């Protein structure tokens, strides 16, 4: 079963821009998140995973907060991407495996709820001095 294209776009705007869906969802009725947190992974965290599943652990790494606004995320044509490149901390030691996936979730640390994940292409080969970057071309699509 599929969602209608208009609703797919509305849904992404609700999640990433905190824009209500008239008569269905009101972002302000609870204590809504003001940020979503982007994490990096060395393998697919999978649908049953959380933000810690296969998360990278290189020295210098931390998740990055991105505002749930149109200033943080661009939503168009049933896809979402960051407005600006997302630069993670520089690897200063213990690079670990290549970065092959990214995820978007609800927590700055720990086992946050995994909202979306996707592949990093090309993969980021880690070494001391590398600063991992997700570009504005990194997208999540509803369909």
PASE-991290 format. One record per residue (C-alpha): residue number from 1; residue in one letter; x, y, z. Coordinates in steps of 0.25 Angstrom, whole numbers, plus 2048, in hexadecimal, padded with zeros to 3 digits. Example, Ala and Ser with C-alpha at 12.3 -4.5 7.8 and 13.67 -1.06 7.14 Angstrom:
! residues 2
+-----+------+-----+-----+-----+
: seq : type :  px :  py :  pz :
+-----+------+-----+-----+-----+
:   1 :    a : 831 : 7EE : 81F :
:   2 :    s : 837 : 7FC : 81D :
+-----+------+-----+-----+-----+
//
This chain:
! residues 143
+-----+------+-----+-----+-----+
: seq : type :  px :  py :  pz :
+-----+------+-----+-----+-----+
:   1 :    x : 800 : 800 : 800 :
:   2 :    x : 805 : 80E : 7FD :
:   3 :    x : 803 : 81C : 802 :
:   4 :    x : 7FE : 827 : 7F9 :
:   5 :    x : 809 : 830 : 7F4 :
:   6 :    x : 803 : 83C : 7FA :
:   7 :    x : 802 : 835 : 808 :
:   8 :    x : 810 : 830 : 806 :
:   9 :    x : 815 : 83E : 805 :
:  10 :    x : 80C : 843 : 811 :
:  11 :    x : 811 : 837 : 819 :
:  12 :    x : 820 : 83B : 817 :
:  13 :    x : 81D : 849 : 81A :
:  14 :    x : 817 : 845 : 827 :
:  15 :    x : 823 : 83D : 82B :
:  16 :    x : 82E : 846 : 826 :
:  17 :    x : 828 : 854 : 826 :
:  18 :    x : 81E : 852 : 831 :
:  19 :    x : 813 : 857 : 828 :
:  20 :    x : 805 : 852 : 82C :
:  21 :    x : 7FC : 84A : 823 :
:  22 :    x : 7EF : 851 : 824 :
:  23 :    x : 7E4 : 849 : 82B :
:  24 :    x : 7EE : 83D : 82D :
:  25 :    x : 7FA : 841 : 835 :
:  26 :    x : 7FE : 84D : 83D :
:  27 :    x : 80D : 84E : 840 :
:  28 :    x : 80B : 858 : 84C :
:  29 :    x : 801 : 850 : 854 :
:  30 :    x : 80C : 848 : 85B :
:  31 :    x : 81A : 84B : 85F :
:  32 :    x : 820 : 84A : 851 :
:  33 :    x : 82E : 848 : 84E :
:  34 :    x : 835 : 854 : 848 :
:  35 :    x : 841 : 84C : 842 :
:  36 :    x : 843 : 83F : 83C :
:  37 :    x : 850 : 838 : 83D :
:  38 :    x : 859 : 832 : 832 :
:  39 :    x : 862 : 826 : 835 :
:  40 :    x : 86C : 81F : 82C :
:  41 :    x : 86C : 810 : 82B :
:  42 :    x : 876 : 805 : 826 :
:  43 :    x : 86B : 7FC : 822 :
:  44 :    x : 85C : 7FD : 820 :
:  45 :    x : 855 : 7FF : 82D :
:  46 :    x : 849 : 7F8 : 827 :
:  47 :    x : 83A : 7FA : 82A :
:  48 :    x : 83B : 7F3 : 838 :
:  49 :    x : 847 : 7FC : 83C :
:  50 :    x : 849 : 808 : 844 :
:  51 :    x : 853 : 814 : 843 :
:  52 :    x : 85E : 80B : 849 :
:  53 :    x : 85D : 800 : 840 :
:  54 :    x : 86A : 7FF : 838 :
:  55 :    x : 86D : 80D : 83C :
:  56 :    x : 87B : 812 : 839 :
:  57 :    x : 883 : 814 : 845 :
:  58 :    x : 890 : 81B : 840 :
:  59 :    x : 897 : 825 : 849 :
:  60 :    x : 891 : 833 : 847 :
:  61 :    x : 883 : 82E : 842 :
:  62 :    x : 876 : 833 : 848 :
:  63 :    x : 868 : 834 : 842 :
:  64 :    x : 864 : 841 : 83B :
:  65 :    x : 857 : 849 : 83F :
:  66 :    x : 84F : 84E : 833 :
:  67 :    x : 843 : 858 : 836 :
:  68 :    x : 835 : 852 : 832 :
:  69 :    x : 833 : 85F : 82A :
:  70 :    x : 834 : 863 : 81B :
:  71 :    x : 841 : 869 : 81F :
:  72 :    x : 846 : 85B : 823 :
:  73 :    x : 83F : 852 : 818 :
:  74 :    x : 83A : 854 : 80A :
:  75 :    x : 82E : 84C : 807 :
:  76 :    x : 82A : 84B : 7F8 :
:  77 :    x : 824 : 840 : 7EF :
:  78 :    x : 822 : 836 : 7FA :
:  79 :    x : 831 : 837 : 7FE :
:  80 :    x : 839 : 83E : 809 :
:  81 :    x : 847 : 842 : 80A :
:  82 :    x : 84F : 84B : 813 :
:  83 :    x : 84F : 85A : 80F :
:  84 :    x : 85E : 85B : 812 :
:  85 :    x : 869 : 850 : 812 :
:  86 :    x : 86A : 849 : 81F :
:  87 :    x : 879 : 848 : 824 :
:  88 :    x : 87C : 83E : 82F :
:  89 :    x : 888 : 83F : 838 :
:  90 :    x : 896 : 83D : 833 :
:  91 :    x : 89C : 82F : 836 :
:  92 :    x : 8A7 : 830 : 83F :
:  93 :    x : 8AA : 821 : 842 :
:  94 :    x : 8A3 : 813 : 841 :
:  95 :    x : 89D : 816 : 834 :
:  96 :    x : 895 : 808 : 833 :
:  97 :    x : 88E : 803 : 827 :
:  98 :    x : 889 : 80B : 81B :
:  99 :    x : 87D : 814 : 81C :
: 100 :    x : 872 : 80D : 813 :
: 101 :    x : 865 : 812 : 819 :
: 102 :    x : 85F : 81E : 820 :
: 103 :    x : 853 : 81F : 829 :
: 104 :    x : 849 : 829 : 82E :
: 105 :    x : 844 : 828 : 83C :
: 106 :    x : 83E : 82E : 848 :
: 107 :    x : 84A : 82E : 852 :
: 108 :    x : 857 : 835 : 854 :
: 109 :    x : 85D : 828 : 859 :
: 110 :    x : 859 : 81A : 85D :
: 111 :    x : 84E : 811 : 857 :
: 112 :    x : 846 : 81C : 850 :
: 113 :    x : 83A : 818 : 848 :
: 114 :    x : 83F : 816 : 839 :
: 115 :    x : 836 : 81E : 830 :
: 116 :    x : 83D : 81C : 823 :
: 117 :    x : 84A : 816 : 81E :
: 118 :    x : 851 : 816 : 810 :
: 119 :    x : 85E : 813 : 809 :
: 120 :    x : 86A : 81C : 809 :
: 121 :    x : 86F : 81D : 7FB :
: 122 :    x : 87A : 81C : 7F9 :
: 123 :    x : 87E : 816 : 806 :
: 124 :    x : 887 : 81E : 80F :
: 125 :    x : 894 : 817 : 811 :
: 126 :    x : 898 : 81A : 81F :
: 127 :    x : 8A6 : 81E : 823 :
: 128 :    x : 8AD : 828 : 82D :
: 129 :    x : 8AA : 836 : 828 :
: 130 :    x : 89D : 833 : 820 :
: 131 :    x : 891 : 83C : 822 :
: 132 :    x : 885 : 834 : 81E :
: 133 :    x : 87A : 83C : 816 :
: 134 :    x : 86C : 83A : 812 :
: 135 :    x : 869 : 843 : 806 :
: 136 :    x : 85C : 849 : 803 :
: 137 :    x : 85A : 83F : 7F8 :
: 138 :    x : 858 : 834 : 804 :
: 139 :    x : 849 : 831 : 803 :
: 140 :    x : 83E : 829 : 809 :
: 141 :    x : 832 : 826 : 800 :
: 142 :    x : 824 : 822 : 804 :
: 143 :    x : 81D : 81A : 7FA :
+-----+------+-----+-----+-----+
//
